Amino acid sequence: MNRSLPAAEGAQKIFNRSCTKCHGGFGYPPYTGSLDLSPGVSFTPARVIPGSPGASALMSRITLPETHPLLMPYGGPKLSGTDIDTIRRWILGGANP
């Protein structure tokens, strides 16, 4: 991941590459170019709490041990440390689209 990208653009590229296969497919609203990461939608705790990566379910799911059955992306390789850092910076920055 290119660290010079704004966090939102970098995070969206990660989501497009690693998350939309499941979260933009069957059983989810039609994929429209970005994931619905609205705070509190269908998950408790909230998927993303802007400014609080440690309290965001998204961060807990992408940082689980590699053998954990709830690790996201499901069935794919664990995100790189750089990708996780990009998502963390995006959330810290307010999780703006």
Summary of the structure (lengths in Angstrom):
residues: 97
radius of gyration: 12.5
end to end distance: 17.8
largest distance: 34.7
contacts: 242
relative contact order: 0.21
helix: 38%
strand: 0%
